[in-house]
Amino acid sequence: MFNICVVGMGYVGCANALLLSQNCRVVMVDISQDKVEDFNRKILPVRDSLGEEFLKNESLNIRASSNLGDSITGADYVILALPTDYDEKSKTFNTSALDEVAEFVLSENDNVLVIIKSTIPVGYVENLREKMNTKRVVFSPEFLREGHALEDNLYPSRIIIGDDSEKAKRFSELLRQNSRNKKVKIHIMSPQAAECVKLFSNAYLAMRVAYFNELDSFCMLKDINVKEVIKGVSDDLRIGQYYNNPSFGYGGYCLPKDTKYILENFLDIPQELMSAIVNSNVTRKNLLSQEILRSNPSNVGIYRLAMKAGSDNCRDSAVLDIVDVLLDNKVNVFVYDPELKLQNLERVSLISDLKEFISKSDLILANRFEKDLSNCREKVFTRDIFGTDD
């Protein structure tokens, strides 16, 4: 039985730890003692209904700790699932936390293979290998949806491993053996190719969001039934009836930062599409802001800041940029979001009672329409056509 340490208890780290703990000894590590204690009481620190059920009901060999040194002792694999936010000043991912932990692990355990799950710049693995004079670093990108991370690990579309060593291949087999898709294809490739797969996969998804949002903008302004158009377009098997629901724009952990990074790294390479993806997202939010202002609302309520239904992530949420435009135009804005832990946002108040929120709102913005709003549909501004994020 392999010993595995997973560093980082976000949705990526938790999903990988739960998956592998079915037949490996897994220790999760995080600097948050609250997360560690909650996890050891079988309370998942991220929102994932299947993950919560899995942790409570399955027979898993897993625990959490805040002691990294002890946790990597004797580990065969250490999975790093740490945040690498995009730094607007340096125009690349901030890998400082990843650097520190990776170098510590490689220095303290001479036999471990470090598996990076965090999004990283192209060339990162090769640079780290050279710096640490070792080949024991591998990139294996994740393709997980927020709120459905364990499900996506149990039923993966593909497994990518940026290394052809035997130990890396064994790890890829562990992922496949613990999944429910025993025939999932494993792609073995170079570190740089694996890094590109992650980035360009997300760029394509962002492009698809932008495409259907621009289609929706056209239909909205031309007074054409957008639902009929999208269904007719998407029935072409080359396009597909999925991931085609309009929104306020793409946001979340991955798509904004990955598209920005790619665009910055195309500076010396001729391109048009990558710029268009990023610009289209800005244009979409500006258009919707102006459409909202046309009705001259005095009080606008924001129904949930999260990007997707069932998610608790509001990072880089498209609606936040719309909120800024409304505030700059002297519109009163307040938010109803039971998942939000903050009491107040800058220039925006939170309302915890749904009835009060609806009563005070002249207009309600909802990136995704939910049943809570069924009785006030006439107040709701949304571009949610199909009621799905897929």
C-alpha positions as a Python dict, from the first residue, in 0.01 Angstrom:
ca = {
    (1, 'M'): (0, 0, 0),
    (2, 'F'): (137, 340, -100),
    (3, 'N'): (178, 628, 144),
    (4, 'I'): (54, 957, 3),
    (5, 'C'): (62, 1307, 145),
    (6, 'V'): (-166, 1575, -2),
    (7, 'V'): (-71, 1935, 77),
    (8, 'G'): (-358, 2182, 50),
    (9, 'M'): (-715, 2119, 162),
    (10, 'G'): (-902, 2307, -107),
    (11, 'Y'): (-1137, 2133, -349),
    (12, 'V'): (-849, 1993, -560),
    (13, 'G'): (-659, 1854, -263),
    (14, 'C'): (-967, 1708, -96),
    (15, 'A'): (-1090, 1539, -414),
    (16, 'N'): (-754, 1375, -481),
    (17, 'A'): (-712, 1267, -120),
    (18, 'L'): (-1058, 1110, -101),
    (19, 'L'): (-1007, 929, -431),
    (20, 'L'): (-670, 779, -341),
    (21, 'S'): (-757, 691, 20),
    (22, 'Q'): (-969, 402, -108),
    (23, 'N'): (-656, 185, -132),
    (24, 'C'): (-367, 405, -13),
    (25, 'R'): (-270, 555, 322),
    (26, 'V'): (-335, 928, 282),
    (27, 'V'): (-247, 1222, 505),
    (28, 'M'): (-380, 1565, 419),
    (29, 'V'): (-185, 1871, 531),
    (30, 'D'): (-298, 2230, 570),
    (31, 'I'): (-183, 2534, 767),
    (32, 'S'): (-543, 2588, 884),
    (33, 'Q'): (-590, 2402, 1210),
    (34, 'D'): (-965, 2452, 1181),
    (35, 'K'): (-971, 2267, 848),
    (36, 'V'): (-761, 1986, 992),
    (37, 'E'): (-981, 1942, 1298),
    (38, 'D'): (-1300, 1959, 1093),
    (39, 'F'): (-1173, 1701, 846),
    (40, 'N'): (-1078, 1460, 1124),
    (41, 'R'): (-1439, 1494, 1246),
    (42, 'K'): (-1549, 1399, 893),
    (43, 'I'): (-1645, 1754, 799),
    (44, 'L'): (-1525, 1838, 450),
    (45, 'P'): (-1377, 2192, 433),
    (46, 'V'): (-1510, 2252, 79),
    (47, 'R'): (-1856, 2237, -72),
    (48, 'D'): (-1892, 1904, -251),
    (49, 'S'): (-2204, 1700, -170),
    (50, 'L'): (-2063, 1373, -308),
    (51, 'G'): (-1736, 1434, -126),
    (52, 'E'): (-1919, 1490, 203),
    (53, 'E'): (-2114, 1167, 157),
    (54, 'F'): (-1798, 980, 52),
    (55, 'L'): (-1603, 1095, 358),
    (56, 'K'): (-1880, 993, 600),
    (57, 'N'): (-1984, 662, 447),
    (58, 'E'): (-1688, 503, 268),
    (59, 'S'): (-1412, 299, 432),
    (60, 'L'): (-1117, 530, 373),
    (61, 'N'): (-761, 531, 504),
    (62, 'I'): (-727, 905, 554),
    (63, 'R'): (-653, 1169, 817),
    (64, 'A'): (-549, 1533, 830),
    (65, 'S'): (-255, 1704, 997),
    (66, 'S'): (-93, 2046, 1022),
    (67, 'N'): (258, 1900, 1052),
    (68, 'L'): (415, 1883, 706),
    (69, 'G'): (748, 1739, 821),
    (70, 'D'): (594, 1439, 994),
    (71, 'S'): (342, 1383, 715),
    (72, 'I'): (599, 1350, 436),
    (73, 'T'): (816, 1105, 628),
    (74, 'G'): (796, 773, 446),
    (75, 'A'): (566, 912, 177),
    (76, 'D'): (590, 758, -171),
    (77, 'Y'): (406, 1050, -331),
    (78, 'V'): (340, 1406, -218),
    (79, 'I'): (62, 1585, -406),
    (80, 'L'): (80, 1964, -402),
    (81, 'A'): (-257, 2137, -443),
    (82, 'L'): (-169, 2490, -340),
    (83, 'P'): (-308, 2822, -468),
    (84, 'T'): (-117, 2991, -752),
    (85, 'D'): (-310, 3310, -812),
    (86, 'Y'): (-237, 3526, -1113),
    (87, 'D'): (-20, 3826, -1021),
    (88, 'E'): (-125, 4130, -1223),
    (89, 'K'): (212, 4301, -1166),
    (90, 'S'): (440, 4015, -1268),
    (91, 'K'): (192, 3888, -1532),
    (92, 'T'): (233, 3527, -1421),
    (93, 'F'): (121, 3285, -1150),
    (94, 'N'): (234, 3345, -794),
    (95, 'T'): (410, 3018, -712),
    (96, 'S'): (578, 3132, -389),
    (97, 'A'): (386, 2891, -162),
    (98, 'L'): (433, 2608, -411),
    (99, 'D'): (807, 2681, -440),
    (100, 'E'): (856, 2675, -65),
    (101, 'V'): (669, 2350, -3),
    (102, 'A'): (812, 2167, -306),
    (103, 'E'): (1170, 2254, -214),
    (104, 'F'): (1112, 2149, 148),
    (105, 'V'): (961, 1814, 49),
    (106, 'L'): (1237, 1733, -200),
    (107, 'S'): (1504, 1824, 57),
    (108, 'E'): (1352, 1621, 340),
    (109, 'N'): (1250, 1303, 154),
    (110, 'D'): (1505, 1154, -87),
    (111, 'N'): (1266, 897, -238),
    (112, 'V'): (941, 1086, -280),
    (113, 'L'): (789, 1182, -614),
    (114, 'V'): (628, 1527, -599),
    (115, 'I'): (307, 1552, -800),
    (116, 'I'): (199, 1910, -873),
    (117, 'K'): (-174, 1965, -919),
    (118, 'S'): (-163, 2345, -893),
    (119, 'T'): (-180, 2549, -1214),
    (120, 'I'): (174, 2651, -1304),
    (121, 'P'): (358, 2849, -1574),
    (122, 'V'): (489, 2664, -1878),
    (123, 'G'): (844, 2554, -1795),
    (124, 'Y'): (793, 2552, -1417),
    (125, 'V'): (869, 2182, -1366),
    (126, 'E'): (1189, 2194, -1570),
    (127, 'N'): (1306, 2502, -1379),
    (128, 'L'): (1234, 2339, -1042),
    (129, 'R'): (1409, 2018, -1148),
    (130, 'E'): (1716, 2216, -1249),
    (131, 'K'): (1716, 2420, -930),
    (132, 'M'): (1683, 2114, -705),
    (133, 'N'): (1900, 1890, -926),
    (134, 'T'): (1637, 1617, -939),
    (135, 'K'): (1385, 1459, -1172),
    (136, 'R'): (1145, 1382, -884),
    (137, 'V'): (890, 1647, -982),
    (138, 'V'): (590, 1578, -1205),
    (139, 'F'): (295, 1785, -1322),
    (140, 'S'): (-43, 1613, -1343),
    (141, 'P'): (-315, 1870, -1417),
    (142, 'E'): (-665, 1851, -1274),
    (143, 'F'): (-986, 1917, -1467),
    (144, 'L'): (-1231, 1947, -1180),
    (145, 'R'): (-1552, 2146, -1156),
    (146, 'E'): (-1621, 2339, -838),
    (147, 'G'): (-1880, 2155, -632),
    (148, 'H'): (-1827, 1836, -833),
    (149, 'A'): (-1457, 1775, -778),
    (150, 'L'): (-1479, 1421, -639),
    (151, 'E'): (-1728, 1319, -909),
    (152, 'D'): (-1486, 1440, -1176),
    (153, 'N'): (-1203, 1244, -1013),
    (154, 'L'): (-1416, 930, -994),
    (155, 'Y'): (-1522, 966, -1359),
    (156, 'P'): (-1225, 1139, -1526),
    (157, 'S'): (-1229, 1230, -1895),
    (158, 'R'): (-854, 1164, -1919),
    (159, 'I'): (-544, 1140, -1699),
    (160, 'I'): (-241, 1355, -1788),
    (161, 'I'): (106, 1279, -1653),
    (162, 'G'): (399, 1502, -1746),
    (163, 'D'): (669, 1240, -1700),
    (164, 'D'): (755, 895, -1836),
    (165, 'S'): (933, 749, -1529),
    (166, 'E'): (805, 422, -1387),
    (167, 'K'): (705, 586, -1059),
    (168, 'A'): (502, 850, -1244),
    (169, 'K'): (332, 580, -1450),
    (170, 'R'): (244, 392, -1130),
    (171, 'F'): (83, 708, -997),
    (172, 'S'): (-127, 743, -1310),
    (173, 'E'): (-240, 384, -1264),
    (174, 'L'): (-337, 462, -904),
    (175, 'L'): (-562, 738, -1032),
    (176, 'R'): (-722, 503, -1283),
    (177, 'Q'): (-759, 210, -1040),
    (178, 'N'): (-935, 430, -784),
    (179, 'S'): (-1169, 582, -1042),
    (180, 'R'): (-1495, 432, -1162),
    (181, 'N'): (-1376, 464, -1522),
    (182, 'K'): (-1126, 178, -1555),
    (183, 'K'): (-1082, 243, -1927),
    (184, 'V'): (-994, 610, -1896),
    (185, 'K'): (-705, 700, -2124),
    (186, 'I'): (-371, 792, -1968),
    (187, 'H'): (-161, 1042, -2163),
    (188, 'I'): (212, 1032, -2087),
    (189, 'M'): (392, 1343, -2211),
    (190, 'S'): (665, 1596, -2137),
    (191, 'P'): (629, 1837, -1843),
    (192, 'Q'): (583, 2137, -2073),
    (193, 'A'): (319, 1959, -2282),
    (194, 'A'): (125, 1873, -1964),
    (195, 'E'): (146, 2234, -1848),
    (196, 'C'): (7, 2346, -2184),
    (197, 'V'): (-278, 2092, -2174),
    (198, 'K'): (-411, 2248, -1854),
    (199, 'L'): (-388, 2606, -1977),
    (200, 'F'): (-526, 2552, -2326),
    (201, 'S'): (-810, 2332, -2200),
    (202, 'N'): (-929, 2620, -1983),
    (203, 'A'): (-875, 2870, -2264),
    (204, 'Y'): (-1105, 2664, -2484),
    (205, 'L'): (-1373, 2651, -2214),
    (206, 'A'): (-1346, 3027, -2171),
    (207, 'M'): (-1380, 3067, -2548),
    (208, 'R'): (-1694, 2854, -2548),
    (209, 'V'): (-1847, 3061, -2268),
    (210, 'A'): (-1762, 3379, -2459),
    (211, 'Y'): (-1910, 3238, -2783),
    (212, 'F'): (-2249, 3155, -2635),
    (213, 'N'): (-2253, 3481, -2442),
    (214, 'E'): (-2198, 3678, -2763),
    (215, 'L'): (-2469, 3472, -2934),
    (216, 'D'): (-2696, 3564, -2643),
    (217, 'S'): (-2602, 3933, -2669),
    (218, 'F'): (-2697, 3933, -3038),
    (219, 'C'): (-3034, 3768, -2975),
    (220, 'M'): (-3109, 3985, -2673),
    (221, 'L'): (-3055, 4310, -2866),
    (222, 'K'): (-3230, 4182, -3181),
    (223, 'D'): (-3525, 4045, -2979),
    (224, 'I'): (-3473, 3689, -3108),
    (225, 'N'): (-3556, 3377, -2903),
    (226, 'V'): (-3210, 3282, -2784),
    (227, 'K'): (-3319, 2944, -2647),
    (228, 'E'): (-3436, 2833, -2991),
    (229, 'V'): (-3113, 2955, -3151),
    (230, 'I'): (-2883, 2782, -2902),
    (231, 'K'): (-3075, 2454, -2927),
    (232, 'G'): (-3064, 2467, -3305),
    (233, 'V'): (-2692, 2547, -3311),
    (234, 'S'): (-2600, 2292, -3045),
    (235, 'D'): (-2778, 1999, -3208),
    (236, 'D'): (-2486, 1987, -3448),
    (237, 'L'): (-2281, 1700, -3301),
    (238, 'R'): (-1962, 1893, -3370),
    (239, 'I'): (-2086, 2161, -3129),
    (240, 'G'): (-2295, 1966, -2877),
    (241, 'Q'): (-2577, 2034, -2632),
    (242, 'Y'): (-2355, 2110, -2334),
    (243, 'Y'): (-2166, 2400, -2179),
    (244, 'N'): (-2383, 2637, -2379),
    (245, 'N'): (-2587, 2824, -2118),
    (246, 'P'): (-2534, 3203, -2130),
    (247, 'S'): (-2409, 3383, -1821),
    (248, 'F'): (-2283, 3722, -1705),
    (249, 'G'): (-1933, 3610, -1810),
    (250, 'Y'): (-1674, 3352, -1713),
    (251, 'G'): (-1510, 3375, -1372),
    (252, 'G'): (-1398, 3155, -1083),
    (253, 'Y'): (-1062, 3012, -987),
    (254, 'C'): (-925, 2907, -1323),
    (255, 'L'): (-1060, 3060, -1643),
    (256, 'P'): (-975, 3428, -1578),
    (257, 'K'): (-620, 3365, -1458),
    (258, 'D'): (-536, 3099, -1718),
    (259, 'T'): (-655, 3309, -2012),
    (260, 'K'): (-464, 3612, -1883),
    (261, 'Y'): (-148, 3404, -1848),
    (262, 'I'): (-178, 3258, -2197),
    (263, 'L'): (-240, 3599, -2351),
    (264, 'E'): (65, 3744, -2177),
    (265, 'N'): (279, 3461, -2313),
    (266, 'F'): (160, 3516, -2669),
    (267, 'L'): (329, 3857, -2682),
    (268, 'D'): (589, 3745, -2936),
    (269, 'I'): (357, 3502, -3117),
    (270, 'P'): (100, 3619, -3374),
    (271, 'Q'): (-255, 3561, -3246),
    (272, 'E'): (-604, 3708, -3246),
    (273, 'L'): (-822, 3450, -3073),
    (274, 'M'): (-663, 3466, -2725),
    (275, 'S'): (-707, 3843, -2713),
    (276, 'A'): (-1064, 3808, -2833),
    (277, 'I'): (-1152, 3563, -2553),
    (278, 'V'): (-1037, 3802, -2280),
    (279, 'N'): (-1183, 4110, -2449),
    (280, 'S'): (-1516, 3937, -2514),
    (281, 'N'): (-1561, 3869, -2144),
    (282, 'V'): (-1505, 4236, -2063),
    (283, 'T'): (-1742, 4346, -2341),
    (284, 'R'): (-2014, 4110, -2218),
    (285, 'K'): (-2006, 4252, -1865),
    (286, 'N'): (-2007, 4609, -1994),
    (287, 'L'): (-2305, 4539, -2221),
    (288, 'L'): (-2509, 4380, -1944),
    (289, 'S'): (-2423, 4666, -1709),
    (290, 'Q'): (-2564, 4915, -1957),
    (291, 'E'): (-2876, 4702, -2016),
    (292, 'I'): (-2938, 4698, -1641),
    (293, 'L'): (-2889, 5074, -1608),
    (294, 'R'): (-3139, 5140, -1888),
    (295, 'S'): (-3424, 5050, -1651),
    (296, 'N'): (-3302, 5318, -1404),
    (297, 'P'): (-3313, 5101, -1091),
    (298, 'S'): (-3246, 5271, -758),
    (299, 'N'): (-3191, 4951, -559),
    (300, 'V'): (-3037, 4642, -714),
    (301, 'G'): (-3009, 4314, -530),
    (302, 'I'): (-2745, 4057, -618),
    (303, 'Y'): (-2870, 3703, -569),
    (304, 'R'): (-2555, 3512, -475),
    (305, 'L'): (-2206, 3608, -582),
    (306, 'A'): (-2096, 3254, -664),
    (307, 'M'): (-2025, 3180, -1028),
    (308, 'K'): (-2224, 2858, -1035),
    (309, 'A'): (-2528, 2710, -863),
    (310, 'G'): (-2415, 2489, -576),
    (311, 'S'): (-2077, 2663, -552),
    (312, 'D'): (-1940, 2874, -266),
    (313, 'N'): (-1672, 3039, -480),
    (314, 'C'): (-1718, 3403, -577),
    (315, 'R'): (-1359, 3466, -679),
    (316, 'D'): (-1345, 3681, -995),
    (317, 'S'): (-1721, 3641, -1027),
    (318, 'A'): (-1846, 3826, -1334),
    (319, 'V'): (-2122, 3993, -1135),
    (320, 'L'): (-1862, 4177, -923),
    (321, 'D'): (-1756, 4387, -1223),
    (322, 'I'): (-2121, 4465, -1295),
    (323, 'V'): (-2164, 4570, -932),
    (324, 'D'): (-1875, 4817, -968),
    (325, 'V'): (-2045, 4980, -1269),
    (326, 'L'): (-2374, 5007, -1083),
    (327, 'L'): (-2208, 5163, -779),
    (328, 'D'): (-2021, 5413, -997),
    (329, 'N'): (-2363, 5512, -1134),
    (330, 'K'): (-2499, 5580, -784),
    (331, 'V'): (-2716, 5268, -767),
    (332, 'N'): (-2768, 5116, -422),
    (333, 'V'): (-2649, 4755, -424),
    (334, 'F'): (-2697, 4480, -169),
    (335, 'V'): (-2628, 4109, -171),
    (336, 'Y'): (-2813, 3799, -59),
    (337, 'D'): (-2572, 3508, -32),
    (338, 'P'): (-2606, 3261, 257),
    (339, 'E'): (-2272, 3104, 163),
    (340, 'L'): (-2076, 3427, 201),
    (341, 'K'): (-1886, 3436, 529),
    (342, 'L'): (-1807, 3809, 521),
    (343, 'Q'): (-2049, 4047, 689),
    (344, 'N'): (-1998, 4329, 440),
    (345, 'L'): (-1828, 4398, 111),
    (346, 'E'): (-1683, 4735, 15),
    (347, 'R'): (-1972, 4975, -61),
    (348, 'V'): (-2218, 4682, -54),
    (349, 'S'): (-2435, 4553, 231),
    (350, 'L'): (-2537, 4195, 291),
    (351, 'I'): (-2899, 4105, 362),
    (352, 'S'): (-2944, 3766, 528),
    (353, 'D'): (-3323, 3745, 503),
    (354, 'L'): (-3448, 3646, 158),
    (355, 'K'): (-3790, 3812, 193),
    (356, 'E'): (-3631, 4140, 299),
    (357, 'F'): (-3385, 4113, 9),
    (358, 'I'): (-3664, 4065, -247),
    (359, 'S'): (-3875, 4342, -96),
    (360, 'K'): (-3593, 4598, -107),
    (361, 'S'): (-3485, 4517, -463),
    (362, 'D'): (-3619, 4705, -763),
    (363, 'L'): (-3420, 4460, -974),
    (364, 'I'): (-3248, 4133, -883),
    (365, 'L'): (-2940, 4012, -1071),
    (366, 'A'): (-2899, 3633, -1078),
    (367, 'N'): (-2622, 3472, -1280),
    (368, 'R'): (-2807, 3145, -1225),
    (369, 'F'): (-3182, 3137, -1158),
    (370, 'E'): (-3283, 2927, -858),
    (371, 'K'): (-3617, 2830, -709),
    (372, 'D'): (-3577, 3089, -431),
    (373, 'L'): (-3665, 3349, -695),
    (374, 'S'): (-3972, 3178, -841),
    (375, 'N'): (-4216, 3412, -669),
    (376, 'C'): (-4045, 3730, -791),
    (377, 'R'): (-3952, 3632, -1145),
    (378, 'E'): (-4069, 3967, -1280),
    (379, 'K'): (-3792, 4140, -1081),
    (380, 'V'): (-3510, 3911, -1194),
    (381, 'F'): (-3250, 3998, -1455),
    (382, 'T'): (-3067, 3683, -1567),
    (383, 'R'): (-2928, 3536, -1885),
    (384, 'D'): (-2968, 3181, -1751),
    (385, 'I'): (-3159, 3006, -2031),
    (386, 'F'): (-3132, 2638, -1938),
    (387, 'G'): (-3084, 2638, -1560),
    (388, 'T'): (-2754, 2453, -1576),
    (389, 'D'): (-2379, 2517, -1559),
    (390, 'D'): (-2291, 2230, -1796),
}
